[in-house]
């Protein structure tokens, strides 16, 4: 279990450093080929029966025209664990969005230009990742359900979404 914590801490370091795919051996894939650069850690080990149900919490909007690194963390999580031998069917991810980050879930019109997150979100959804927008934040930000990208769910609140995901066995990735 210690190696999992080390791998996750390393993934957080990647996110904060903004590492490029070619930087120090990082590469994209094997599952999400356009996002989520990771590097293999041969010394790390995972239980052969590892299963994950993880909720990511995203509150801050990305800079206009750039991918939200917190959303991209879901791609890194998938790529890192699939590369380490975890069956993709054993990884369930949910992303709960609130605060100004609700704009990263919107169509180009509402976003105010081309939404750089749309392709990432679509690719993640193809691999079973679910997206839950806080209805309270959305209304506060002037975003309606019609403004959301296809497949993104409007929830009563982020608190409600997290509570329901926890009841389904999801843990929070800080």
N, C-alpha and C positions, 0 to 999 in steps of 0.2 A: 504494500500500500504506500510505503514511503516513496517508491519510485513514481507512482502516479502523481503524488503531490509535487514531486520535483519536476515532472513533465509539465504539469499545469502551471507551476510557478515560472517555468521557462517560457511557456506560451504567453504568459502575461508580460514577461520581459520583452518578447518579440513585439507584442502589440504596442508597448510603450516606446520602444526604440524605433518602430516603423521599419523594420528590416525588409529589404527587398528580397525577391525570390533567389537571386544569385549571391546574396551576401552570406559568406561563411557556410556555403553548402545548403542553403534553404532552397526548397523547391515547392511548387504547387502540386496538388494532387495527392494521393491517387484518386480521390473521389470528386472533389471540387477542383477542376483544372485551371480555373481562371482566378481563384482567390485562395487565401489561407495558406501562405507559405509556412512550411515546417522543415525541421531537420531531424534525421533519424538519431536516436540515442540508443546505440547497441547495448549499453550497460543496463538500461531500464528494462524492467520486466513487469508484465501484467498477468493476472490470473487467467488461465485459459478460458474460464467461464465469465469473464468481465462483461457486465451489462451496465449501461448508463441511461439515466433519465435526468436530464439537466435542464434547468431554466436559466437563461441569461437575462439580465436586467439592463436596459438601455434607457438612459435619461437625456443625454446630451446629443444635440443635432450635430452632424458632421458639417464641415465647411462646405459651402455651396460647390457642387461639382466634384466632391471627393467622397470616397466610400467611408462609411461609418466603421471605424476600427472595432468597435464593440460588437457590431453585427458580424463583421468579418471573423471575429473570435469563434463564432459557431462553425465557420468553414475550417478554421485552424483545428478546432476540436475534432471535427469529423476526419479531416485529413491525417492528423497526428495519430489518432487511435486506429483508423483503418490501416494505415501504414505499419502500425505496431501489431497488427494481426487480429484486431477486434472485428467481428462480423458487423457490417453496416446495419443489419437488422437488429442488432443488440444495442443500438445507440438511438435514443429518442431525445430530440432537442426541441426546446420551445424558447422563443425570444419574446419577452414582455417589454413593450415600449411605452414610455410616458414622458412627460415634460416636453421640451422642444424637439426631442427626437421623433415625435409623431410625424413631422414633416418628411423625414427620411422614408416613410411608408406611403407617401402620396404619389399620385400621377404627376407627370411633368407639368401640367397646367397649374396644379396647386403648389407644387414644389417651387415653381418660379423659374423653370428651365429644365434641362435634361437631368433627371434624377439618376445620379451615378450609382445609387444603391439598388435600382430596379433589377438589373441583371443578376447581381449577387443574391437578392431575395428570391428571384425565380429559380436560380440554381439550387439554393438551399431547400426550397419547397419541393423540388423534384426528388430530394433525398429525405423527405418526410419532416423537415423542420417546420414548425408552426409559428405563426406570428400573431401576437395579441396586443392590440392597441388599447390603452387606457381611455375609456370614453370620457372621463372627467377632464383629462389633459387635452383630448381632442377638441371638446367643446370650448375649453378655455383658449385653445390656439386657433379656433375657427375652422377646424377640420371636421368634415362629415364622413360618414361611412362611404358615401359615393366618391369621395376624394381618394380613398385608399387604393393601393395597388391590388390587382386581382388575387384573391386567396387570403388576404390579410383580414383578420377578424377584429371587429370592434367589440370590446368587452365593457362591462359596467365600470370597472376600474382596474388599475394595475394591481391593487391590493387583492381584489377579487380573483383576478387571473392567477396570481401567485398562490393564493389559498387553495384554489381548485387544482392547480398543478401539484401542489404539495400533497393533497389528498390522493392523487394518482401516483405518488411515489417519486416525484421530481424533487431534486435538491437544487439549491440555488448556487450558481457559479458566481462568486463575488466579482 
